[in-house]
Amino acid sequence: MFLVTEVEEVALLTNPLSFYLPQRDSQDPNPLIRALAVRTMGCIRVDKITEYLCDPLQRCLKDDDPYVRKTAAICVAKLYDINAELVEDRGFLDSLKDLISDNNPMVVANAVAALAEIQENSSGPIFEITTPTLTKLLTALNECTEWGQVFILDALSRYKASDAREAENIVERVTPRLQHANCAVVLSAVKMILQQMELITSTDVVRNLCKKMAPPLVTLLSAEPEIQYVALRNINLIVQRRPTILAHEIKVFFCKYNDPIYVKMEKLEIMIKLASDRNIDQVLLEFKEYATEVDVDFVRKAVRAIGRCAIKLERAAERCISVLLELIKIKVNYVVQEAIIVIKDIFRRYPNTYESIIATLCESLDTLDEPEAKASMIWIIGEYAERIDNADELLESFLESFPEEPPQVQLQLLTATVKLFLKKPTEGPQQMIQVVLNNATVETDNPDLRDRAYIYWRLLSTDPEAAKDVVLAEKPVISDDSNQLDSTLLDELLANIATLSSVYHKPPDAFVTRAKTATQKTEDDDYPDGNETRYSETLSNAANGGASPPSSSSVPHAAARQPAPAPAAPAPAAVPDLLSDLIGLDNNQIVPADQPATSSGPPLPILLPAGSGQGLQISAQLVRQDGQIFYSLLFENNTQITLDGFMIQFNKNSFGLAAAGPLQVPPLAPGASARTLLPMVLFQNTSTGPPNTLLQVAVKNSQQPVWYFNDKILLHVFFTEDGRMERTSFLETWRSLPDSNEVLKEFPGIMVTSAEATLDRLAASNMFFIAKRKHANQDVFYFSAKIPRGIPFLIELTTIIGNPGVKCAIKTPNPEMAPLFFEAIETLLKT
């Protein structure tokens, strides 16, 4: 058996004639050696040697041994990714299609997998299933391994049957796969059956298929929590299209005490979708029980679920409201507030039906402190002001804090007060409307609130009857939102069951970027079970749809494999293991130089002076731009030679900072300089012990030794854009943290000369202003901030404007971070 050493691998990449090793072994008498030879040739992804691969691959595709043929089938897909034109010209696609008629089921499965991957990377039709092909695939399905079955089932799910009879025959052949022990096979079979069911016209056949699909789906819920979650996300889609499949199995979705929270949340969603007049009593008993648990988020979701069931099922609405009223009576604050929110939606769904419970809701008025709950209660008071005797008094209690309320509450207060005035144009409401309109136009900076107030003011002053027609117009009845997905999106997601798309509930294009590259790393392909396909895909952040950063890993000779940055610059030589010996770094994390990228910006502190770096001067600093942390570097070459092949590495540090991509520095001629931004990732290489601000950096190039220098981590670089807190949330968090988590520090030498300038400067670093108050002759400011992993900082700054001296108090769940925070706040206040 031949082995490729590192030296031979470099030779293969630089000298195509060295390819004789795998060529020779592709004709070895041992079929295992032949298969390993062709697999190795396919893994060396260099365009120059593809011509040398063609002849051995042609032989292996027609080899007598099925193991060699199935390996060669996957190699065709890899070769297509390198050079698609060559594959088409040499007839490899036809050879692959011929393998579908192979008498070995694993060869058929690998041929299908290869053709499917080629089809995804091709704009034209490559793999189309015909009637003869269909028969061969269905025959192979019963005999190949579980992963081979997945490949074939996925291919069959894209086949459109010519009529209902053919669809029934296909489904009949695939139905036994529902009993398979492998979850992937079960979900792939379900996907295929669902696609074919769209063409089946017989209601009896459809009903029987629904009955057959229920047990395997239920069985998936007895697996590990992670598999349960994937199954539940897929079931969520399935019941939106075919709710009858699990209509009688709602009990299996009842939450167990030891279910993880993510499983419980998903079960709640499915229970709402399966709720009907027949089972609503059982469902409400479950929801009522969940509403008394200790997990606040789960309790809120359970209360909302009761309201959604009321909106969905008209005949069960009264029973749902009775349960909500029982929950309100237990006087748990967050339960009461969530109940009021959903009751507001019930009032909109069934106007003039359940208003008798308003008196009970008003009893809980004083306990409301969440914006959405307040806004909901205010909407109820304004909408039914004519039925509430003391509606003006209730609204007046909210008006006292109008300037401090969040915009959501202010907008509802404005509209509710106008409704009250139009329904009860007496002296009290007249005075209230004047106060509200004045606050909403003169005392506010919110353009939405101000514009709405001016519109109401103009309507009331010119034509009160027109104001009634606008403000008191009949509201559209809201509908059930339990099937949130658009039908087109649902079709696409159902076609991608058992993939990440069905878990994210997003189409693949929203989070996958396909990229063809000829310089991919060699992959380990020892997958005798047929799972040999690989995708050149980059998964992006499901939240923002951007591409994930490239890997920072590298191997010896990596720099030699990449093209030189400029024609005149030679490629850097192999990287010696210098870093790990001196400061204990992992040399696998060295980032080689790639294509140059420069950036301009403010002056950077010098960390490696020219006198210490033999003429190389490096300035650097961590910065935050557009929600991403970068390491901004300036390289200045004061030597007499050109410097190139720059690499960088970071030692373990308190935040696990590491490079997220290649260091992009062009060759530096004597006297030249270059500035670059290096994207960073967090928590990759975290040090132990108390947190500190030390960042140890190692930089080298091809002409000089390794240079080491220390930088300082400033915590404000990590302040995230989602650190703003509502005032009520700030107060609750401050009170919930023990006094032992509060840390104080004074800065006698710092003077705040302008409050506005200081607030702007702190806001630019994601320290968000919450409130301000006077204490004696001092100004007290409150701010919130957050660092990654959701760690909040609640800040109180006390000072006298124009006088030296600032006192800072912070509360945080991680008080050991306080020294780092004080260094950051001192830097920001001195700026």
C-alpha angles and dihedrals in degrees: 000000000000123000125198112224123203091260092051090046091056088047091052090053095048103031118040090193088071087069089091092098099070090033090058093045092050086075096046116133090236110083091208090058091048091052093047090049095054091042091053092048090053092051095056097085102198119130095213094065099045091096089060090053097057101076097046089045092052090053093047093050088061096037119138092233116078093212090060092046094050091049091049090052091061090045089061090059090051092048090050089056089056101039116004094175092056092052092052095045095050093050097244092139091059090048090052091051089050089056089063085073091052117129092228113082095210091055088052091049093050091046089053091048092050094047091047092053092046089050091054091054095044130079095208131061110280106154118035120164114227128187094267090046090049092056092050093049093049090050093050091047093074096052110037128086123275095264091047087054090053091054092049094045091050089052092048091051088065092053117102112213116226094230144351094273093056090046090053092050092050092048091048090055093047100043094086088064087071088075093056119125093225113088092210092057091049094051092044089052090049090051092051093047093048091053093051093044089069087070098043112099100183110099091202092056091047091048092051092048091051089053091050094050095052100072097051091047090050090049090058088064091066093063129090117307093255093054089044090056093050090047092048093051089052093044088052088063095041095054091051089062100029110019091165091071092075101016091117096040101066092122092068088064094057108119120251122218093245098045113122113250093250090057092047092051092051092047089054091055092051093046090056090051092049096043113119139162088267098057103023094107091058091045094050092050089054094047091048090053092049090052090066096053125109101244104094097202092050091048091051091049091050092052091049089049090059089054092048090052089052091052092046099046114044095188091053096046095097092052090049092052090050090055091048091051090050089053092049089055092061086069097220103156101223092042091053093048094048090048091053090051093054094041088058088058090048090054089053091048094048108026118196093009112093103022091122089084094062091095090058091050092051090059089069095051096111094055096059114110104144117094096229093048092047092048091049093050092047090051090053092050093048095043094051099029092131090060096046112077096202098036091129091054092048093051091044090059088061094044092064090073097034097126092052097046120104117257093257091060094041092054092050091047091052094050094042092051091051089050090050092050092049092048097040109024094183130132096270097055090042091060091044093052091052092052094046096047091048092050092045096050108029105025101043136077095195107111094201092054093043094049093049091048092051091050092051091045092052092046093049094046097047108031121001091183091057088048089056091050090052103038099033096040118137110273121230113251112250120230138217112288099190091109097055100161122096112243093241092052090045091054091052093047093048088053087056100048113150092030133096088263091068091048096048092039087225129114113257093249089064095066109012126077116190114211129179113214131172095203102060119145117260110267129218105245104177094135108133089169091072099257091125101124118110129191125216091219134141116208114215132203107288090216101056104018094231124137117263117247118268119260117273094209122111139170134219111287090024091124090051091056094057125079116259114262092237132016093246096049118087119228111261118254128245114304114248117220095251101133102056093053095057110036102013098254127155107247090205087075096060110127113216125215114272132175113330122259123179132197134190125215146126122323114288126217114258109245100168112034119210090247091060096040099052089252098325112114121192126192119183146163139170113251137177121225128171092346094308129108116230135179106228111208134183118197118195120187111210093163129099095245137066114261121209143148095064118188132178137196136179126216121228110290140176094267099038091240113184137159114276095196145006122304103249109207122145121220108287116223118206109290093013128122135197133195123204142172115227113199113229135206128204135232095017100117107015122180124219127240132050116338116265139172098242117125114182114200132190122196129179140169135194095265103042140046123261114290121210127198139159127237131187123242112220111203096217089071087069096051105121128221093241095062097106114116130196113244094248091048090049091053093046092049092047091052094044094056114082120245089248087070092061116098126187132200134170127215105198095176098054121091126191107213098174126026094200094050091048092049091050092049093050092045089054087060092048097260101138123210114235107172146329132219140171121245112184102309094332130099115228118199126190124206139173130211137169135204127201118296088040098279107159128207119204109199133196117189118190122189146133110245110244095014126097118253133071126193117203126195122181135184120198138152086241106051090170086075091062097096090053091048093051090052089052095047091047090053092049095047092048094050 
